């Protein structure tokens, strides 16, 4: 199941750097492309604000 980035995202970019398949892009907050996400959890582990969850 792809991950979702919550509104509590502070835009630090840790998730984007941790993603092995470049499924995260920058916007108002970072966003996960569900078609690219392989559900590895690397972004969730890298997030310092616990703003990433399973959809």
mmCIF file of the N, C-alpha and C atoms, coordinates in Angstrom:
data_MODEL
# 
_entry.id   MODEL 
# 
loop_
_atom_site.group_PDB 
_atom_site.id 
_atom_site.type_symbol 
_atom_site.label_atom_id 
_atom_site.label_alt_id 
_atom_site.label_comp_id 
_atom_site.label_asym_id 
_atom_site.label_entity_id 
_atom_site.label_seq_id 
_atom_site.pdbx_PDB_ins_code 
_atom_site.Cartn_x 
_atom_site.Cartn_y 
_atom_site.Cartn_z 
_atom_site.occupancy 
_atom_site.B_iso_or_equiv 
_atom_site.pdbx_formal_charge 
_atom_site.auth_seq_id 
_atom_site.auth_comp_id 
_atom_site.auth_asym_id 
_atom_site.auth_atom_id 
_atom_site.pdbx_PDB_model_num 
ATOM 1   N N  . UNK A 1 1  ? 0.853  -1.182 0.000  1.00 0.00 ? 1  UNK A N  1 
ATOM 2   C CA . UNK A 1 1  ? 0.000  0.000  0.000  1.00 0.00 ? 1  UNK A CA 1 
ATOM 3   C C  . UNK A 1 1  ? 0.896  1.242  0.000  1.00 0.00 ? 1  UNK A C  1 
ATOM 4   N N  . UNK A 1 2  ? 0.685  2.181  -0.912 1.00 0.00 ? 2  UNK A N  1 
ATOM 5   C CA . UNK A 1 2  ? 1.509  3.393  -0.968 1.00 0.00 ? 2  UNK A CA 1 
ATOM 6   C C  . UNK A 1 2  ? 1.388  4.232  0.295  1.00 0.00 ? 2  UNK A C  1 
ATOM 7   N N  . UNK A 1 3  ? 2.410  4.989  0.554  1.00 0.00 ? 3  UNK A N  1 
ATOM 8   C CA . UNK A 1 3  ? 2.440  5.866  1.726  1.00 0.00 ? 3  UNK A CA 1 
ATOM 9   C C  . UNK A 1 3  ? 1.767  7.193  1.408  1.00 0.00 ? 3  UNK A C  1 
ATOM 10  N N  . UNK A 1 4  ? 1.354  7.897  2.428  1.00 0.00 ? 4  UNK A N  1 
ATOM 11  C CA . UNK A 1 4  ? 0.742  9.217  2.286  1.00 0.00 ? 4  UNK A CA 1 
ATOM 12  C C  . UNK A 1 4  ? 1.461  10.171 3.225  1.00 0.00 ? 4  UNK A C  1 
ATOM 13  N N  . UNK A 1 5  ? 1.730  11.388 2.749  1.00 0.00 ? 5  UNK A N  1 
ATOM 14  C CA . UNK A 1 5  ? 2.381  12.398 3.572  1.00 0.00 ? 5  UNK A CA 1 
ATOM 15  C C  . UNK A 1 5  ? 1.305  13.332 4.113  1.00 0.00 ? 5  UNK A C  1 
ATOM 16  N N  . UNK A 1 6  ? 1.282  13.476 5.420  1.00 0.00 ? 6  UNK A N  1 
ATOM 17  C CA . UNK A 1 6  ? 0.254  14.256 6.105  1.00 0.00 ? 6  UNK A CA 1 
ATOM 18  C C  . UNK A 1 6  ? 0.572  15.750 6.109  1.00 0.00 ? 6  UNK A C  1 
ATOM 19  N N  . UNK A 1 7  ? -0.410 16.550 6.493  1.00 0.00 ? 7  UNK A N  1 
ATOM 20  C CA . UNK A 1 7  ? -0.261 18.005 6.555  1.00 0.00 ? 7  UNK A CA 1 
ATOM 21  C C  . UNK A 1 7  ? 0.760  18.459 7.592  1.00 0.00 ? 7  UNK A C  1 
ATOM 22  N N  . UNK A 1 8  ? 1.196  17.562 8.455  1.00 0.00 ? 8  UNK A N  1 
ATOM 23  C CA . UNK A 1 8  ? 2.194  17.925 9.451  1.00 0.00 ? 8  UNK A CA 1 
ATOM 24  C C  . UNK A 1 8  ? 3.610  17.949 8.872  1.00 0.00 ? 8  UNK A C  1 
ATOM 25  N N  . UNK A 1 9  ? 3.735  17.640 7.599  1.00 0.00 ? 9  UNK A N  1 
ATOM 26  C CA . UNK A 1 9  ? 5.026  17.680 6.903  1.00 0.00 ? 9  UNK A CA 1 
ATOM 27  C C  . UNK A 1 9  ? 5.624  19.083 7.008  1.00 0.00 ? 9  UNK A C  1 
ATOM 28  N N  . UNK A 1 10 ? 6.911  19.159 7.369  1.00 0.00 ? 10 UNK A N  1 
ATOM 29  C CA . UNK A 1 10 ? 7.585  20.447 7.490  1.00 0.00 ? 10 UNK A CA 1 
ATOM 30  C C  . UNK A 1 10 ? 8.459  20.748 6.270  1.00 0.00 ? 10 UNK A C  1 
ATOM 31  N N  . UNK A 1 11 ? 8.449  19.869 5.278  1.00 0.00 ? 11 UNK A N  1 
ATOM 32  C CA . UNK A 1 11 ? 9.176  20.113 4.038  1.00 0.00 ? 11 UNK A CA 1 
ATOM 33  C C  . UNK A 1 11 ? 10.677 19.974 4.136  1.00 0.00 ? 11 UNK A C  1 
ATOM 34  N N  . UNK A 1 12 ? 11.163 19.120 5.015  1.00 0.00 ? 12 UNK A N  1 
ATOM 35  C CA . UNK A 1 12 ? 12.613 18.992 5.217  1.00 0.00 ? 12 UNK A CA 1 
ATOM 36  C C  . UNK A 1 12 ? 13.305 18.222 4.094  1.00 0.00 ? 12 UNK A C  1 
ATOM 37  N N  . UNK A 1 13 ? 12.573 17.352 3.382  1.00 0.00 ? 13 UNK A N  1 
ATOM 38  C CA . UNK A 1 13 ? 13.140 16.597 2.271  1.00 0.00 ? 13 UNK A CA 1 
ATOM 39  C C  . UNK A 1 13 ? 13.784 15.277 2.638  1.00 0.00 ? 13 UNK A C  1 
ATOM 40  N N  . UNK A 1 14 ? 13.751 14.908 3.907  1.00 0.00 ? 14 UNK A N  1 
ATOM 41  C CA . UNK A 1 14 ? 14.357 13.635 4.319  1.00 0.00 ? 14 UNK A CA 1 
ATOM 42  C C  . UNK A 1 14 ? 13.709 12.453 3.609  1.00 0.00 ? 14 UNK A C  1 
ATOM 43  N N  . UNK A 1 15 ? 12.426 12.501 3.435  1.00 0.00 ? 15 UNK A N  1 
ATOM 44  C CA . UNK A 1 15 ? 11.705 11.404 2.783  1.00 0.00 ? 15 UNK A CA 1 
ATOM 45  C C  . UNK A 1 15 ? 12.113 11.268 1.323  1.00 0.00 ? 15 UNK A C  1 
ATOM 46  N N  . UNK A 1 16 ? 12.229 12.392 0.652  1.00 0.00 ? 16 UNK A N  1 
ATOM 47  C CA . UNK A 1 16 ? 12.594 12.394 -0.765 1.00 0.00 ? 16 UNK A CA 1 
ATOM 48  C C  . UNK A 1 16 ? 13.995 11.800 -0.945 1.00 0.00 ? 16 UNK A C  1 
ATOM 49  N N  . UNK A 1 17 ? 14.919 12.175 -0.080 1.00 0.00 ? 17 UNK A N  1 
ATOM 50  C CA . UNK A 1 17 ? 16.284 11.658 -0.158 1.00 0.00 ? 17 UNK A CA 1 
ATOM 51  C C  . UNK A 1 17 ? 16.334 10.161 0.137  1.00 0.00 ? 17 UNK A C  1 
ATOM 52  N N  . UNK A 1 18 ? 15.437 9.674  0.985  1.00 0.00 ? 18 UNK A N  1 
ATOM 53  C CA . UNK A 1 18 ? 15.441 8.265  1.383  1.00 0.00 ? 18 UNK A CA 1 
ATOM 54  C C  . UNK A 1 18 ? 14.751 7.345  0.386  1.00 0.00 ? 18 UNK A C  1 
ATOM 55  N N  . UNK A 1 19 ? 13.920 7.890  -0.476 1.00 0.00 ? 19 UNK A N  1 
ATOM 56  C CA . UNK A 1 19 ? 13.126 7.061  -1.398 1.00 0.00 ? 19 UNK A CA 1 
ATOM 57  C C  . UNK A 1 19 ? 14.011 6.456  -2.497 1.00 0.00 ? 19 UNK A C  1 
ATOM 58  N N  . UNK A 1 20 ? 14.078 5.123  -2.575 1.00 0.00 ? 20 UNK A N  1 
ATOM 59  C CA . UNK A 1 20 ? 14.937 4.478  -3.567 1.00 0.00 ? 20 UNK A CA 1 
ATOM 60  C C  . UNK A 1 20 ? 14.383 4.480  -4.989 1.00 0.00 ? 20 UNK A C  1 
ATOM 61  N N  . UNK A 1 21 ? 13.102 4.828  -5.149 1.00 0.00 ? 21 UNK A N  1 
ATOM 62  C CA . UNK A 1 21 ? 12.495 4.799  -6.479 1.00 0.00 ? 21 UNK A CA 1 
ATOM 63  C C  . UNK A 1 21 ? 12.001 6.172  -6.931 1.00 0.00 ? 21 UNK A C  1 
ATOM 64  N N  . UNK A 1 22 ? 12.447 7.226  -6.278 1.00 0.00 ? 22 UNK A N  1 
ATOM 65  C CA . UNK A 1 22 ? 12.070 8.605  -6.637 1.00 0.00 ? 22 UNK A CA 1 
ATOM 66  C C  . UNK A 1 22 ? 10.561 8.800  -6.752 1.00 0.00 ? 22 UNK A C  1 
ATOM 67  N N  . UNK A 1 23 ? 9.822  8.262  -5.784 1.00 0.00 ? 23 UNK A N  1 
ATOM 68  C CA . UNK A 1 23 ? 8.368  8.365  -5.797 1.00 0.00 ? 23 UNK A CA 1 
ATOM 69  C C  . UNK A 1 23 ? 7.861  9.607  -5.067 1.00 0.00 ? 23 UNK A C  1 
ATOM 70  N N  . UNK A 1 24 ? 8.763  10.403 -4.500 1.00 0.00 ? 24 UNK A N  1 
ATOM 71  C CA . UNK A 1 24 ? 8.343  11.561 -3.711 1.00 0.00 ? 24 UNK A CA 1 
ATOM 72  C C  . UNK A 1 24 ? 8.768  12.839 -4.416 1.00 0.00 ? 24 UNK A C  1 
ATOM 73  N N  . UNK A 1 25 ? 7.801  13.753 -4.544 1.00 0.00 ? 25 UNK A N  1 
ATOM 74  C CA . UNK A 1 25 ? 8.083  15.027 -5.195 1.00 0.00 ? 25 UNK A CA 1 
ATOM 75  C C  . UNK A 1 25 ? 7.712  16.170 -4.266 1.00 0.00 ? 25 UNK A C  1 
ATOM 76  N N  . UNK A 1 26 ? 8.333  17.309 -4.530 1.00 0.00 ? 26 UNK A N  1 
ATOM 77  C CA . UNK A 1 26 ? 8.114  18.484 -3.702 1.00 0.00 ? 26 UNK A CA 1 
ATOM 78  C C  . UNK A 1 26 ? 6.929  19.272 -4.231 1.00 0.00 ? 26 UNK A C  1 
ATOM 79  N N  . UNK A 1 27 ? 6.117  19.784 -3.316 1.00 0.00 ? 27 UNK A N  1 
ATOM 80  C CA . UNK A 1 27 ? 4.986  20.639 -3.637 1.00 0.00 ? 27 UNK A CA 1 
ATOM 81  C C  . UNK A 1 27 ? 4.784  21.562 -2.456 1.00 0.00 ? 27 UNK A C  1 
ATOM 82  N N  . UNK A 1 28 ? 3.544  21.891 -2.128 1.00 0.00 ? 28 UNK A N  1 
ATOM 83  C CA . UNK A 1 28 ? 3.282  22.648 -0.902 1.00 0.00 ? 28 UNK A CA 1 
ATOM 84  C C  . UNK A 1 28 ? 3.828  21.862 0.286  1.00 0.00 ? 28 UNK A C  1 
ATOM 85  N N  . UNK A 1 29 ? 3.533  20.579 0.268  1.00 0.00 ? 29 UNK A N  1 
ATOM 86  C CA . UNK A 1 29 ? 4.199  19.609 1.128  1.00 0.00 ? 29 UNK A CA 1 
ATOM 87  C C  . UNK A 1 29 ? 4.669  18.531 0.167  1.00 0.00 ? 29 UNK A C  1 
ATOM 88  N N  . UNK A 1 30 ? 5.493  17.628 0.612  1.00 0.00 ? 30 UNK A N  1 
ATOM 89  C CA . UNK A 1 30 ? 5.955  16.569 -0.276 1.00 0.00 ? 30 UNK A CA 1 
ATOM 90  C C  . UNK A 1 30 ? 4.804  15.612 -0.556 1.00 0.00 ? 30 UNK A C  1 
ATOM 91  N N  . UNK A 1 31 ? 4.831  14.976 -1.728 1.00 0.00 ? 31 UNK A N  1 
ATOM 92  C CA . UNK A 1 31 ? 3.765  14.065 -2.129 1.00 0.00 ? 31 UNK A CA 1 
ATOM 93  C C  . UNK A 1 31 ? 4.354  12.762 -2.633 1.00 0.00 ? 31 UNK A C  1 
ATOM 94  N N  . UNK A 1 32 ? 3.647  11.675 -2.397 1.00 0.00 ? 32 UNK A N  1 
ATOM 95  C CA . UNK A 1 32 ? 4.061  10.351 -2.842 1.00 0.00 ? 32 UNK A CA 1 
ATOM 96  C C  . UNK A 1 32 ? 3.263  9.986  -4.097 1.00 0.00 ? 32 UNK A C  1 
ATOM 97  N N  . UNK A 1 33 ? 3.964  9.578  -5.151 1.00 0.00 ? 33 UNK A N  1 
ATOM 98  C CA . UNK A 1 33 ? 3.313  9.097  -6.367 1.00 0.00 ? 33 UNK A CA 1 
ATOM 99  C C  . UNK A 1 33 ? 2.960  7.627  -6.136 1.00 0.00 ? 33 UNK A C  1 
ATOM 100 N N  . UNK A 1 34 ? 1.667  7.310  -6.004 1.00 0.00 ? 34 UNK A N  1 
ATOM 101 C CA . UNK A 1 34 ? 1.279  5.924  -5.694 1.00 0.00 ? 34 UNK A CA 1 
ATOM 102 C C  . UNK A 1 34 ? 1.634  4.936  -6.796 1.00 0.00 ? 34 UNK A C  1 
ATOM 103 N N  . UNK A 1 35 ? 1.816  5.407  -8.023 1.00 0.00 ? 35 UNK A N  1 
ATOM 104 C CA . UNK A 1 35 ? 2.186  4.509  -9.117 1.00 0.00 ? 35 UNK A CA 1 
ATOM 105 C C  . UNK A 1 35 ? 3.656  4.109  -9.061 1.00 0.00 ? 35 UNK A C  1 
ATOM 106 N N  . UNK A 1 36 ? 4.482  4.915  -8.405 1.00 0.00 ? 36 UNK A N  1 
ATOM 107 C CA . UNK A 1 36 ? 5.907  4.612  -8.286 1.00 0.00 ? 36 UNK A CA 1 
ATOM 108 C C  . UNK A 1 36 ? 6.263  3.969  -6.947 1.00 0.00 ? 36 UNK A C  1 
ATOM 109 N N  . UNK A 1 37 ? 5.486  4.250  -5.912 1.00 0.00 ? 37 UNK A N  1 
ATOM 110 C CA . UNK A 1 37 ? 5.786  3.778  -4.560 1.00 0.00 ? 37 UNK A CA 1 
ATOM 111 C C  . UNK A 1 37 ? 5.786  2.250  -4.511 1.00 0.00 ? 37 UNK A C  1 
ATOM 112 N N  . UNK A 1 38 ? 6.844  1.688  -3.920 1.00 0.00 ? 38 UNK A N  1 
ATOM 113 C CA . UNK A 1 38 ? 6.956  0.236  -3.779 1.00 0.00 ? 38 UNK A CA 1 
ATOM 114 C C  . UNK A 1 38 ? 6.706  -0.208 -2.332 1.00 0.00 ? 38 UNK A C  1 
ATOM 115 N N  . UNK A 1 39 ? 6.245  0.725  -1.493 1.00 0.00 ? 39 UNK A N  1 
ATOM 116 C CA . UNK A 1 39 ? 5.868  0.436  -0.112 1.00 0.00 ? 39 UNK A CA 1 
ATOM 117 C C  . UNK A 1 39 ? 7.015  -0.147 0.715  1.00 0.00 ? 39 UNK A C  1 
ATOM 118 N N  . UNK A 1 40 ? 8.205  0.422  0.528  1.00 0.00 ? 40 UNK A N  1 
ATOM 119 C CA . UNK A 1 40 ? 9.364  -0.089 1.260  1.00 0.00 ? 40 UNK A CA 1 
ATOM 120 C C  . UNK A 1 40 ? 9.468  0.490  2.674  1.00 0.00 ? 40 UNK A C  1 
ATOM 121 N N  . UNK A 1 41 ? 8.859  1.661  2.903  1.00 0.00 ? 41 UNK A N  1 
ATOM 122 C CA . UNK A 1 41 ? 8.873  2.270  4.224  1.00 0.00 ? 41 UNK A CA 1 
ATOM 123 C C  . UNK A 1 41 ? 10.081 3.136  4.533  1.00 0.00 ? 41 UNK A C  1 
ATOM 124 N N  . UNK A 1 42 ? 10.996 3.278  3.576  1.00 0.00 ? 42 UNK A N  1 
ATOM 125 C CA . UNK A 1 42 ? 12.202 4.084  3.816  1.00 0.00 ? 42 UNK A CA 1 
ATOM 126 C C  . UNK A 1 42 ? 11.852 5.535  4.129  1.00 0.00 ? 42 UNK A C  1 
ATOM 127 N N  . UNK A 1 43 ? 10.866 6.072  3.453  1.00 0.00 ? 43 UNK A N  1 
ATOM 128 C CA . UNK A 1 43 ? 10.462 7.464  3.688  1.00 0.00 ? 43 UNK A CA 1 
ATOM 129 C C  . UNK A 1 43 ? 9.893  7.631  5.089  1.00 0.00 ? 43 UNK A C  1 
ATOM 130 N N  . UNK A 1 44 ? 9.096  6.672  5.506  1.00 0.00 ? 44 UNK A N  1 
ATOM 131 C CA . UNK A 1 44 ? 8.474  6.735  6.830  1.00 0.00 ? 44 UNK A CA 1 
ATOM 132 C C  . UNK A 1 44 ? 9.525  6.686  7.931  1.00 0.00 ? 44 UNK A C  1 
ATOM 133 N N  . UNK A 1 45 ? 10.537 5.865  7.751  1.00 0.00 ? 45 UNK A N  1 
ATOM 134 C CA . UNK A 1 45 ? 11.612 5.774  8.731  1.00 0.00 ? 45 UNK A CA 1 
ATOM 135 C C  . UNK A 1 45 ? 12.443 7.049  8.775  1.00 0.00 ? 45 UNK A C  1 
ATOM 136 N N  . UNK A 1 46 ? 12.588 7.728  7.635  1.00 0.00 ? 46 UNK A N  1 
ATOM 137 C CA . UNK A 1 46 ? 13.415 8.927  7.546  1.00 0.00 ? 46 UNK A CA 1 
ATOM 138 C C  . UNK A 1 46 ? 12.713 10.190 8.053  1.00 0.00 ? 46 UNK A C  1 
ATOM 139 N N  . UNK A 1 47 ? 11.407 10.159 8.154  1.00 0.00 ? 47 UNK A N  1 
ATOM 140 C CA . UNK A 1 47 ? 10.640 11.359 8.511  1.00 0.00 ? 47 UNK A CA 1 
ATOM 141 C C  . UNK A 1 47 ? 10.791 11.714 9.994  1.00 0.00 ? 47 UNK A C  1 
ATOM 142 N N  . UNK A 1 48 ? 11.348 12.913 10.278 1.00 0.00 ? 48 UNK A N  1 
ATOM 143 C CA . UNK A 1 48 ? 11.561 13.304 11.671 1.00 0.00 ? 48 UNK A CA 1 
ATOM 144 C C  . UNK A 1 48 ? 10.292 13.742 12.400 1.00 0.00 ? 48 UNK A C  1 
ATOM 145 N N  . UNK A 1 49 ? 9.200  13.986 11.652 1.00 0.00 ? 49 UNK A N  1 
ATOM 146 C CA . UNK A 1 49 ? 7.958  14.443 12.283 1.00 0.00 ? 49 UNK A CA 1 
ATOM 147 C C  . UNK A 1 49 ? 6.840  13.405 12.238 1.00 0.00 ? 49 UNK A C  1 
ATOM 148 N N  . UNK A 1 50 ? 7.177  12.182 11.871 1.00 0.00 ? 50 UNK A N  1 
ATOM 149 C CA . UNK A 1 50 ? 6.178  11.100 11.761 1.00 0.00 ? 50 UNK A CA 1 
ATOM 150 C C  . UNK A 1 50 ? 4.981  11.524 10.921 1.00 0.00 ? 50 UNK A C  1 
ATOM 151 N N  . UNK A 1 51 ? 5.258  12.198 9.803  1.00 0.00 ? 51 UNK A N  1 
ATOM 152 C CA . UNK A 1 51 ? 4.198  12.714 8.932  1.00 0.00 ? 51 UNK A CA 1 
ATOM 153 C C  . UNK A 1 51 ? 3.871  11.801 7.769  1.00 0.00 ? 51 UNK A C  1 
ATOM 154 N N  . UNK A 1 52 ? 4.408  10.597 7.765  1.00 0.00 ? 52 UNK A N  1 
ATOM 155 C CA . UNK A 1 52 ? 4.142  9.656  6.679  1.00 0.00 ? 52 UNK A CA 1 
ATOM 156 C C  . UNK A 1 52 ? 3.457  8.444  7.245  1.00 0.00 ? 52 UNK A C  1 
ATOM 157 N N  . UNK A 1 53 ? 2.373  8.051  6.592  1.00 0.00 ? 53 UNK A N  1 
ATOM 158 C CA . UNK A 1 53 ? 1.572  6.937  7.045  1.00 0.00 ? 53 UNK A CA 1 
ATOM 159 C C  . UNK A 1 53 ? 1.164  6.077  5.851  1.00 0.00 ? 53 UNK A C  1 
ATOM 160 N N  . UNK A 1 54 ? 0.690  4.886  6.134  1.00 0.00 ? 54 UNK A N  1 
ATOM 161 C CA . UNK A 1 54 ? 0.138  4.054  5.071  1.00 0.00 ? 54 UNK A CA 1 
ATOM 162 C C  . UNK A 1 54 ? -1.235 4.593  4.732  1.00 0.00 ? 54 UNK A C  1 
ATOM 163 N N  . UNK A 1 55 ? -1.571 4.600  3.459  1.00 0.00 ? 55 UNK A N  1 
ATOM 164 C CA . UNK A 1 55 ? -2.880 5.121  3.049  1.00 0.00 ? 55 UNK A CA 1 
ATOM 165 C C  . UNK A 1 55 ? -3.980 4.203  3.463  1.00 0.00 ? 55 UNK A C  1 
# 
